[in-house]
Amino acid sequence: MVRTIHLLVVGTVLLALCAGIPDVTRSARADPGPSFRISAPERVDVGQPIKIMLSVENATNLGGYETNLVFDRQAANLVGFSQTNGNLSRSGRDVESLGPVEQPWGISIGAFSCPTGECTRSDEPPEAARGVGGAVEPFAVTMVPNRTGVLEFELAETKFVDATGNLLRVRAADKSVVVRVGPRNAGPSYPAPDVVSQGSREPVPSPRSSDLTEDGRVTYADAMEVALDWTALREAGGACGSVEDRSRDVNRDGCVDVADLQTIAADYDGDGAETGFAADLGAGRSSASSLIAPLSSLFEWLSPRPALAQEVSTFTVSSTGDGVDADVGDGTCAAADGGCTLRAAIQETNLHPGPDTIAFDIPGTGVKSIQIGSTLPTISDETGPTTINGYSQPGSSPNTAPLASNAKIRVQITASQAFPEGVYGLTMTSPGNEVRGLSVFKVRRAIWLYGGNASSNTVAGNFVGTNAAATFSAAAFVDDGEGVRVQNGASGNTIGVASPEGRNVISGNSRRGISFFANSNSNRVVNNIIGLGPAGNKRLANFKIGVDLNLSAAQNQIGGTQQYERNVISGNRLEGIELSHGVAVTGNRVVGNFIGTDLSGNAAPDYASHEGWNVQVEDRPVDNVVADNVIGNSTTKGGILVTKNSKSTRIHGNRIGIARDGTAIPNALSGVQIDGINGTNSSDSYVGPDNVVANNGVNGVRIFGADSDRNTITRNSIFGNAGLGIDLPTLGRDTPNDPGDVDGDANEQLNFPVIETATPLAVTGTACVGCTVEVFIADSATGPYGEGKTFIGSSVAGPDGTFSVPVTGVASGDRVTATATDTTGNTSEFSANKTVP
């Protein structure tokens, strides 16, 4: 059977080769040559999306690209990035995105393609040696303008490469576009700022080896080495001329760019030579001899290969030094001085086939500091996972406390100064790895999971962002300062494990505690302390956000309702959790966490507060869930914010402004706010059932923005808030019913019900035809309109608008109130109260 499949593969390739031989009798035609252009709509309103497209005409063998989209970031925000239907995968090649990386002047983006069906499966036979041709639309970027005026978008430093990484000459037909935002002649102009040219030189004839991991093969892991540098260099504002590890500049043109990535992809499963299976085909050579030549590479792929050994090996770190291994790949971890350093141990595990463990036995007592002068080697071994066990160091022990962390960390990884540029901690591009029992701090990115192969990794029982003594916290903002970064397709990873020993402390980082970017999906964050010290009795703030889900992060779970799944996310400087930037931020669940509280969820000390919203959903996320959390203690904002065109957020089972034991933990503003600002709207969200929204400084639930409609508020307990329980425009006071309910604003300013009679058995009155009427016992401490504290029954108003709601648990002297929800999901404010005689 295998022989038959091999023959079919060979036959298919021969047919493709023959089809590729040109017809020399065909008359010569004028070749217009390839060109590219940028396009966008001529006009949009403030807050409405601008879809910007890159298109290429008359492409030949296009394999990859990169560019910079330059615009005034004060006037527009990035909210989405995608490859489009006419993208690089049209020929059957898989495509991996690069970026987007946000810059002061715009964003850097790109993509490379692979000859295999999946870029991560570099052991598969090549399926499509050539790149795409004809009309191609490599990307679409969605921007949202926040100012009226004329916005210019421009492409700068644009590069196109063929399937083997050779630069293609593509003429710029239109490299800039202007979009009018708002009415004609309104607002100033926002020109694209100037970008300094990187100044690459021509590639040299003899490129460096594509085998960057030095394991004798060219695989996805090698491509990820360049992708990591591509990202890091652009985050630092460069790409050329400042390349620290010159091996990543494969074509030796002075830059780390898409040409280097595409060269490696063309050499997949080769020996690191200049060409691989795709080289001759990809170069577009037309002679029969050059078209037949790649068959030797195919037959080499088809030939039997020896099985890789799978024995488990342990490398024991015995030195706090930072030296490289003296003889990488010899199976012995030893730097030049004879000691086994962490850097040398990672180098050896990467080249040892099968699973590996890095243990620690550094002489002496107390905490051992490993001070790194540059980023540690990537954990990239695709033949078996690597476990780094810091708890193997004598004197260390994992946590045993049920709520706090009493872990004794005895190995810490740090830098000589706080957050030196370009120095990261532990980076993983391979699957199944585990990191336990370490402190990683004072580096730009403590733990980085990157790429489609970075799956099923576990980060548990660590201090990430603070030192082993839990005294360090970042004193200033650093743009790429993060505790754990999950990026570019890294999926199925676990940060924290649901057991006492699996609890991480992720605090003290210089920007975010944990972040998810760019198609990093189905990850779990459980049982972490994020923003507080290990004992939960002091602030160790992440400088901005505790957990950030951003730009195409989907189906991730933050917390849970089972034992040891909740996170405590408190004490961060701005937001506790943010979900933002694009409709592809979807299906995420924020469940069962304590946000803004102490470790018990029953108190809100000052050190646990957030300045921003405790949970913020902004800039177009869709279908996300915020449920069963305890949320309070925002000093200047509120509990949950849904804003800027965010849709279908499900908010239920939360305690907002009130602790588990009933203690007031107020937020400064409203418990829940759903709004549209700067011309945006937020709609179709569902607040309820079973939220308790109490003690907040403004409203229980506040909704505004002219088209922020179909937001349903149902079966909650709302009481003790400073303002109305539910507030629709006009904000700050009850909105009177209007005849015929013809007014329109948020939730269509739906008229509230009119209660005519109230007894201990039934409540009757009138409401909009077909509307669901929910009746509550009103909070006795509030004004004449609600708040609805205790749900007691519901029914649907009949064709004449009348309703009768059977109720229970009502006593004489109680006041009742009601809401109406129409058939499209708009919910009214609470009605005027009616006292039960």
ZAMARGU-4260 file (C-alpha; in steps of 0.2 Angstrom, whole numbers, plus 5000, padded with zeros to 4 digits):
<rodrens>
0) 5000/5000/5000 | 5014/5012/5005 | 5023/5008/4988 | 5007/5012/4979 | 5005/5029/4988
5) 5023/5033/4984 | 5020/5029/4965 | 5004/5040/4965 | 5014/5054/4973 | 5028/5052/4960
10) 5015/5051/4945 | 5006/5066/4951 | 5022/5076/4952 | 5028/5071/4935 | 5011/5076/4928
15) 5013/5093/4936 | 5030/5095/4929 | 5025/5091/4912 | 5011/5103/4913 | 5023/5116/4918
20) 5034/5115/4903 | 5030/5130/4893 | 5023/5130/4875 | 5038/5137/4865 | 5027/5139/4850
25) 5015/5151/4858 | 5017/5169/4852 | 5026/5181/4863 | 5014/5193/4872 | 5017/5209/4881
30) 5019/5205/4900 | 5012/5220/4910 | 5022/5213/4925 | 5016/5211/4943 | 5010/5226/4953
35) 5002/5229/4970 | 4989/5242/4976 | 4981/5247/4992 | 4962/5250/4993 | 4949/5256/5005
40) 4932/5264/5005 | 4931/5282/5001 | 4921/5287/5016 | 4915/5280/5033 | 4908/5288/5048
45) 4917/5289/5065 | 4917/5272/5073 | 4913/5262/5058 | 4926/5250/5051 | 4938/5254/5037
50) 4943/5238/5028 | 4960/5240/5019 | 4965/5227/5006 | 4982/5223/4998 | 4980/5216/4981
55) 4993/5210/4968 | 4990/5209/4950 | 4999/5197/4938 | 5008/5188/4952 | 5020/5174/4947
60) 5025/5161/4960 | 5021/5172/4975 | 5026/5164/4991 | 5026/5177/5004 | 5026/5196/5008
65) 5029/5209/5022 | 5024/5227/5023 | 5021/5241/5035 | 5004/5249/5035 | 5008/5267/5040
70) 4994/5279/5048 | 4991/5291/5062 | 4988/5280/5077 | 4979/5294/5086 | 4966/5294/5073
75) 4962/5276/5070 | 4964/5259/5079 | 4968/5241/5073 | 4954/5229/5076 | 4957/5215/5064
80) 4969/5206/5053 | 4966/5192/5041 | 4972/5183/5026 | 4958/5184/5013 | 4950/5172/5001
85) 4962/5176/4987 | 4977/5173/4998 | 4993/5164/4997 | 4985/5147/5001 | 4975/5146/4985
90) 4988/5135/4977 | 4987/5122/4991 | 5001/5129/5001 | 4998/5133/5020 | 5001/5150/5026
95) 5008/5157/5042 | 5005/5175/5047 | 5018/5187/5054 | 5012/5200/5066 | 5003/5211/5066
100) 5016/5221/5077 | 5010/5238/5082 | 5022/5252/5079 | 5022/5270/5084 | 5018/5274/5066
105) 5006/5260/5062 | 5008/5241/5060 | 5020/5228/5053 | 5012/5213/5045 | 5017/5199/5033
110) 5015/5180/5029 | 5025/5166/5022 | 5019/5150/5014 | 5025/5132/5015 | 5025/5118/5002
115) 5016/5106/5014 | 4997/5106/5018 | 5001/5112/5036 | 5017/5122/5040 | 5019/5113/5056
120) 5020/5096/5047 | 5037/5098/5039 | 5038/5079/5039 | 5024/5078/5026 | 5028/5077/5007
125) 5028/5093/4998 | 5011/5097/4990 | 5013/5113/4981 | 5030/5118/4976 | 5025/5134/4967
130) 5017/5150/4975 | 5001/5158/4968 | 4999/5167/4952 | 4987/5180/4944 | 4976/5191/4955
135) 4980/5189/4974 | 4973/5197/4989 | 4986/5193/5003 | 4978/5202/5017 | 4963/5213/5024
140) 4966/5224/5039 | 4951/5232/5048 | 4954/5249/5056 | 4941/5259/5066 | 4943/5278/5065
145) 4940/5288/5081 | 4941/5306/5074 | 4933/5316/5060 | 4944/5321/5045 | 4954/5314/5031
150) 4965/5299/5035 | 4979/5293/5024 | 4985/5275/5024 | 5002/5270/5016 | 5012/5255/5013
155) 5031/5256/5016 | 5045/5244/5015 | 5034/5232/5005 | 5043/5215/5000 | 5037/5201/4990
160) 5046/5184/4988 | 5044/5169/4978 | 5041/5151/4985 | 5060/5149/4988 | 5063/5166/4996
165) 5070/5176/4981 | 5064/5194/4980 | 5051/5198/4967 | 5050/5215/4958 | 5033/5221/4960
170) 5028/5238/4954 | 5018/5249/4966 | 5003/5255/4957 | 4995/5263/4972 | 5004/5262/4989
175) 4993/5274/4998 | 4974/5278/5000 | 4964/5292/5008 | 4948/5289/5018 | 4936/5303/5022
180) 4929/5300/5040 | 4913/5310/5043 | 4905/5324/5033 | 4914/5332/5019 | 4925/5346/5024
185) 4924/5341/5042 | 4940/5339/5053 | 4958/5340/5049 | 4969/5329/5038 | 4979/5315/5046
190) 4993/5311/5034 | 5003/5295/5036 | 5019/5298/5045 | 5037/5296/5038 | 5045/5279/5041
195) 5064/5278/5040 | 5070/5265/5027 | 5078/5250/5034 | 5091/5249/5020 | 5093/5231/5016
200) 5106/5225/5004 | 5106/5212/4990 | 5106/5194/4996 | 5123/5186/4994 | 5125/5171/4983
205) 5129/5158/4997 | 5115/5159/5010 | 5117/5153/5028 | 5111/5136/5033 | 5092/5134/5035
210) 5095/5122/5049 | 5095/5135/5063 | 5091/5123/5077 | 5106/5112/5071 | 5097/5096/5073
215) 5101/5090/5055 | 5084/5094/5048 | 5075/5109/5042 | 5058/5110/5050 | 5044/5121/5056
220) 5055/5124/5072 | 5068/5133/5061 | 5055/5144/5053 | 5050/5149/5071 | 5067/5154/5075
225) 5066/5168/5062 | 5048/5172/5066 | 5052/5175/5084 | 5066/5187/5078 | 5055/5195/5065
230) 5043/5199/5079 | 5055/5205/5092 | 5065/5216/5080 | 5049/5225/5074 | 5043/5227/5092
235) 5060/5236/5095 | 5057/5247/5080 | 5070/5238/5068 | 5072/5224/5055 | 5089/5228/5047
240) 5106/5232/5053 | 5103/5227/5072 | 5102/5209/5070 | 5110/5201/5085 | 5110/5183/5080
245) 5115/5184/5062 | 5111/5165/5058 | 5093/5171/5057 | 5097/5182/5042 | 5098/5167/5031
250) 5100/5176/5015 | 5113/5188/5022 | 5105/5204/5016 | 5107/5212/5033 | 5089/5210/5038
255) 5078/5197/5046 | 5063/5197/5035 | 5050/5186/5025 | 5064/5181/5013 | 5073/5172/5026
260) 5057/5163/5032 | 5052/5158/5014 | 5070/5151/5011 | 5068/5140/5026 | 5050/5134/5021
265) 5057/5129/5004 | 5070/5119/5012 | 5058/5109/5023 | 5065/5092/5029 | 5081/5095/5019
270) 5099/5097/5026 | 5100/5115/5027 | 5107/5118/5010 | 5102/5132/4999 | 5089/5123/4989
275) 5076/5109/4994 | 5062/5100/4985 | 5053/5117/4980 | 5069/5126/4974 | 5069/5123/4956
280) 5051/5123/4953 | 5049/5138/4965 | 5061/5148/4955 | 5050/5147/4940 | 5063/5139/4928
285) 5056/5133/4912 | 5068/5121/4905 | 5064/5102/4905 | 5080/5098/4914 | 5077/5110/4928
290) 5059/5105/4930 | 5064/5087/4932 | 5078/5090/4944 | 5067/5092/4960 | 5062/5073/4958
295) 5079/5069/4967 | 5073/5078/4982 | 5056/5069/4982 | 5064/5052/4980 | 5075/5057/4995
300) 5059/5061/5005 | 5052/5044/5000 | 5067/5034/5005 | 5066/5025/5022 | 5073/5034/5037
305) 5080/5028/5054 | 5068/5029/5068 | 5073/5042/5081 | 5077/5036/5098 | 5064/5040/5112
310) 5074/5037/5128 | 5071/5050/5142 | 5086/5060/5147 | 5089/5071/5162 | 5101/5086/5161
315) 5105/5093/5178 | 5109/5111/5180 | 5124/5113/5192 | 5129/5131/5189 | 5121/5149/5190
320) 5132/5154/5175 | 5125/5158/5158 | 5138/5150/5146 | 5134/5140/5131 | 5137/5122/5129
325) 5155/5118/5125 | 5150/5104/5113 | 5132/5105/5108 | 5124/5089/5104 | 5136/5077/5112
330) 5123/5072/5126 | 5133/5080/5140 | 5128/5097/5147 | 5144/5106/5151 | 5149/5124/5148
335) 5167/5129/5145 | 5170/5129/5164 | 5163/5112/5166 | 5147/5116/5174 | 5130/5113/5167
340) 5121/5130/5164 | 5103/5132/5160 | 5107/5138/5143 | 5118/5123/5140 | 5105/5111/5146
345) 5092/5119/5134 | 5104/5117/5120 | 5107/5099/5124 | 5088/5095/5126 | 5084/5102/5109
350) 5096/5090/5100 | 5092/5075/5111 | 5078/5064/5102 | 5063/5061/5113 | 5057/5068/5130
355) 5069/5077/5141 | 5070/5084/5159 | 5080/5098/5165 | 5083/5097/5184 | 5093/5108/5196
360) 5106/5104/5209 | 5116/5120/5211 | 5127/5119/5226 | 5124/5130/5242 | 5108/5135/5251
365) 5095/5149/5248 | 5089/5156/5231 | 5100/5153/5216 | 5100/5167/5203 | 5103/5163/5185
370) 5107/5180/5177 | 5105/5179/5158 | 5114/5192/5146 | 5103/5187/5131 | 5087/5177/5127
375) 5088/5159/5132 | 5088/5146/5118 | 5071/5142/5111 | 5063/5126/5118 | 5060/5119/5100
380) 5063/5100/5101 | 5049/5092/5090 | 5054/5074/5094 | 5048/5075/5113 | 5043/5087/5126
385) 5055/5095/5139 | 5051/5097/5157 | 5060/5110/5167 | 5058/5106/5185 | 5063/5120/5197
390) 5057/5111/5212 | 5071/5098/5210 | 5083/5111/5217 | 5087/5107/5235 | 5077/5117/5248
395) 5062/5121/5236 | 5044/5115/5238 | 5028/5117/5229 | 5013/5126/5236 | 5001/5117/5248
400) 4990/5132/5254 | 4972/5131/5248 | 4970/5150/5243 | 4988/5158/5243 | 5005/5151/5238
405) 5017/5146/5251 | 5029/5139/5237 | 5047/5140/5240 | 5056/5145/5224 | 5074/5142/5224
410) 5079/5145/5206 | 5076/5162/5198 | 5080/5168/5181 | 5083/5186/5179 | 5093/5200/5170
415) 5107/5211/5176 | 5096/5226/5174 | 5077/5229/5173 | 5070/5224/5157 | 5085/5225/5145
420) 5079/5227/5127 | 5078/5211/5117 | 5081/5199/5132 | 5067/5187/5135 | 5066/5172/5147
425) 5059/5155/5142 | 5052/5153/5124 | 5043/5138/5117 | 5039/5134/5099 | 5036/5115/5102
430) 5022/5105/5110 | 5020/5096/5127 | 5033/5106/5137 | 5031/5109/5156 | 5039/5123/5166
435) 5038/5122/5185 | 5045/5129/5201 | 5054/5144/5193 | 5054/5163/5196 | 5057/5173/5180
440) 5057/5192/5182 | 5066/5208/5175 | 5065/5201/5157 | 5055/5208/5143 | 5044/5193/5141
445) 5046/5180/5154 | 5037/5165/5145 | 5033/5166/5127 | 5023/5152/5118 | 5024/5155/5099
450) 5018/5147/5084 | 5006/5133/5079 | 5017/5119/5086 | 5017/5128/5103 | 5002/5117/5110
455) 4998/5107/5125 | 5012/5116/5135 | 5010/5118/5154 | 5016/5133/5165 | 5012/5129/5183
460) 5019/5132/5201 | 5030/5147/5195 | 5032/5165/5200 | 5031/5175/5184 | 5036/5193/5185
465) 5042/5194/5202 | 5057/5186/5211 | 5057/5171/5223 | 5055/5182/5238 | 5040/5191/5229
470) 5047/5208/5233 | 5050/5214/5215 | 5037/5223/5204 | 5040/5234/5188 | 5042/5252/5192
475) 5038/5258/5174 | 5029/5253/5158 | 5038/5243/5145 | 5029/5240/5129 | 5034/5221/5127
480) 5034/5218/5146 | 5023/5203/5149 | 5023/5188/5161 | 5016/5175/5148 | 5013/5179/5130
485) 5003/5166/5119 | 5004/5171/5101 | 5002/5166/5082 | 4993/5150/5083 | 4999/5144/5100
490) 4984/5134/5106 | 4978/5121/5119 | 4991/5127/5132 | 4988/5127/5151 | 4993/5142/5162
495) 4991/5135/5180 | 4984/5118/5185 | 4969/5115/5196 | 4979/5109/5211 | 4988/5118/5225
500) 5005/5114/5218 | 4999/5120/5201 | 4996/5138/5206 | 5006/5152/5198 | 5009/5169/5204
505) 5009/5181/5189 | 5013/5198/5196 | 5025/5212/5194 | 5026/5212/5175 | 5029/5229/5166
510) 5014/5228/5155 | 5002/5213/5156 | 5002/5197/5166 | 4995/5186/5152 | 4991/5190/5134
515) 4984/5181/5120 | 4986/5187/5102 | 4984/5181/5084 | 4974/5165/5083 | 4980/5158/5099
520) 4965/5148/5104 | 4958/5135/5116 | 4970/5139/5130 | 4966/5138/5149 | 4971/5150/5162
525) 4966/5143/5179 | 4972/5144/5198 | 4983/5159/5196 | 4986/5174/5207 | 4987/5189/5195
530) 4992/5206/5202 | 4995/5201/5220 | 5009/5194/5231 | 5009/5175/5234 | 5000/5178/5251
535) 4987/5189/5244 | 4990/5203/5256 | 4999/5216/5245 | 4999/5223/5228 | 5012/5217/5215
540) 5004/5225/5200 | 5005/5220/5182 | 5008/5238/5175 | 4993/5238/5165 | 4982/5223/5163
545) 4980/5207/5172 | 4974/5196/5157 | 4972/5202/5139 | 4964/5193/5125 | 4967/5202/5109
550) 4967/5201/5090 | 4959/5184/5085 | 4961/5175/5102 | 4946/5163/5102 | 4939/5149/5113
555) 4950/5153/5128 | 4945/5150/5146 | 4950/5161/5160 | 4945/5152/5176 | 4932/5139/5180
560) 4919/5134/5193 | 4928/5118/5198 | 4939/5117/5213 | 4956/5126/5211 | 4951/5133/5194
565) 4947/5151/5199 | 4960/5165/5196 | 4961/5179/5208 | 4964/5194/5196 | 4967/5209/5207
570) 4979/5224/5211 | 4983/5227/5192 | 4985/5246/5188 | 4972/5247/5175 | 4960/5233/5169
575) 4958/5216/5177 | 4953/5207/5161 | 4952/5214/5143 | 4944/5206/5128 | 4947/5218/5113
580) 4951/5221/5094 | 4941/5211/5082 | 4926/5200/5078 | 4938/5185/5079 | 4940/5188/5098
585) 4926/5176/5101 | 4920/5161/5111 | 4931/5166/5126 | 4924/5162/5143 | 4929/5172/5159
590) 4922/5161/5172 | 4922/5159/5191 | 4936/5172/5195 | 4938/5184/5209 | 4942/5201/5201
595) 4947/5216/5212 | 4945/5206/5228 | 4956/5198/5241 | 4960/5179/5240 | 4944/5174/5249
600) 4932/5184/5237 | 4924/5192/5253 | 4934/5208/5254 | 4940/5222/5243 | 4956/5230/5251
605) 4964/5245/5243 | 4979/5235/5237 | 4967/5223/5227 | 4958/5237/5217 | 4959/5242/5199
610) 4959/5259/5192 | 4950/5254/5176 | 4936/5242/5172 | 4937/5226/5181 | 4932/5217/5164
615) 4932/5227/5148 | 4925/5220/5131 | 4929/5233/5117 | 4932/5235/5099 | 4921/5222/5091
620) 4923/5205/5101 | 4908/5194/5098 | 4900/5180/5108 | 4910/5180/5123 | 4905/5175/5141
625) 4907/5183/5158 | 4900/5172/5171 | 4900/5167/5189 | 4913/5179/5194 | 4915/5190/5210
630) 4919/5208/5203 | 4921/5224/5212 | 4933/5237/5219 | 4936/5248/5203 | 4941/5265/5210
635) 4938/5275/5195 | 4927/5264/5183 | 4915/5250/5185 | 4912/5231/5185 | 4910/5226/5167
640) 4911/5237/5151 | 4905/5232/5134 | 4909/5245/5122 | 4914/5250/5104 | 4904/5239/5093
645) 4905/5223/5104 | 4891/5211/5101 | 4883/5197/5110 | 4892/5196/5127 | 4884/5184/5139
650) 4884/5191/5157 | 4877/5179/5170 | 4879/5172/5187 | 4891/5186/5193 | 4891/5196/5209
655) 4896/5213/5204 | 4899/5226/5218 | 4895/5212/5231 | 4906/5199/5239 | 4902/5181/5241
660) 4896/5183/5259 | 4886/5199/5255 | 4899/5212/5259 | 4899/5228/5249 | 4913/5229/5237
665) 4907/5244/5227 | 4914/5250/5210 | 4915/5268/5207 | 4903/5268/5192 | 4890/5256/5186
670) 4890/5237/5189 | 4887/5234/5170 | 4889/5247/5156 | 4885/5243/5138 | 4888/5258/5127
675) 4892/5266/5110 | 4904/5280/5110 | 4911/5290/5095 | 4898/5284/5084 | 4899/5266/5089
680) 4886/5254/5096 | 4886/5238/5107 | 4871/5227/5104 | 4864/5210/5107 | 4871/5207/5124
685) 4862/5197/5137 | 4864/5202/5156 | 4856/5188/5166 | 4850/5177/5173 | 4856/5177/5191
690) 4868/5192/5192 | 4868/5201/5208 | 4872/5219/5205 | 4873/5230/5220 | 4882/5244/5229
695) 4889/5252/5214 | 4892/5271/5213 | 4881/5275/5198 | 4869/5262/5191 | 4866/5244/5192
700) 4865/5242/5173 | 4868/5257/5161 | 4865/5257/5142 | 4868/5271/5130 | 4873/5274/5112
705) 4860/5277/5099 | 4861/5260/5091 | 4866/5250/5106 | 4850/5239/5104 | 4843/5222/5108
710) 4852/5221/5125 | 4842/5210/5136 | 4842/5212/5155 | 4833/5197/5163 | 4830/5189/5180
715) 4844/5198/5190 | 4844/5205/5208 | 4848/5223/5207 | 4849/5234/5222 | 4858/5246/5233
720) 4866/5256/5218 | 4867/5275/5219 | 4857/5278/5204 | 4844/5269/5194 | 4844/5250/5193
725) 4843/5251/5174 | 4847/5267/5166 | 4843/5271/5147 | 4845/5288/5140 | 4841/5301/5146
730) 4855/5296/5158 | 4854/5300/5176 | 4835/5300/5178 | 4820/5289/5174 | 4815/5291/5156
735) 4796/5294/5155 | 4786/5283/5143 | 4781/5291/5127 | 4764/5289/5118 | 4766/5275/5105
740) 4784/5272/5111 | 4791/5281/5095 | 4807/5288/5103 | 4823/5278/5099 | 4840/5278/5107
745) 4848/5264/5116 | 4837/5248/5118 | 4825/5259/5108 | 4821/5268/5124 | 4808/5254/5126
750) 4793/5260/5137 | 4793/5252/5154 | 4777/5242/5160 | 4763/5251/5169 | 4758/5242/5185
755) 4739/5244/5188 | 4736/5232/5203 | 4748/5222/5214 | 4742/5208/5227 | 4752/5194/5235
760) 4746/5183/5221 | 4746/5193/5205 | 4753/5209/5197 | 4743/5216/5182 | 4745/5230/5170
765) 4750/5235/5153 | 4765/5234/5142 | 4771/5233/5124 | 4761/5220/5114 | 4770/5203/5115
770) 4783/5209/5127 | 4789/5198/5141 | 4786/5207/5158 | 4797/5202/5173 | 4791/5207/5190
775) 4802/5210/5205 | 4801/5215/5223 | 4808/5232/5223 | 4823/5237/5234 | 4815/5246/5249
780) 4830/5258/5250 | 4829/5266/5233 | 4817/5278/5224 | 4801/5277/5215 | 4807/5267/5200
785) 4814/5250/5205 | 4827/5243/5209 | 4821/5226/5206 | 4829/5215/5220 | 4820/5199/5220
790) 4813/5191/5204 | 4795/5184/5207 | 4787/5180/5191 | 4785/5184/5172 | 4772/5183/5158
795) 4769/5189/5140 | 4758/5204/5137 | 4743/5200/5126 | 4737/5207/5109 | 4729/5222/5119
800) 4745/5225/5129 | 4738/5219/5146 | 4747/5207/5157 | 4744/5197/5173 | 4759/5189/5181
805) 4756/5176/5195 | 4768/5179/5209 | 4774/5171/5225 | 4783/5177/5241 | 4775/5194/5241
810) 4768/5202/5257 | 4757/5216/5261 | 4768/5232/5261 | 4780/5226/5248 | 4784/5237/5233
815) 4784/5228/5216 | 4792/5234/5200 | 4794/5227/5182 | 4803/5227/5166 | 4797/5224/5148
820) 4808/5215/5135 | 4802/5216/5117 | 4803/5202/5104 | 4819/5208/5098 | 4828/5208/5115
825) 4827/5227/5120 | 4824/5228/5139 | 4816/5244/5147 | 4821/5253/5163 | 4812/5247/5179
830) 4794/5253/5180 | 4786/5265/5194 | 4784/5255/5210 | 4767/5249/5216 | 4764/5245/5234
835) 4755/5229/5238 | 4740/5233/5250
</rodrens>
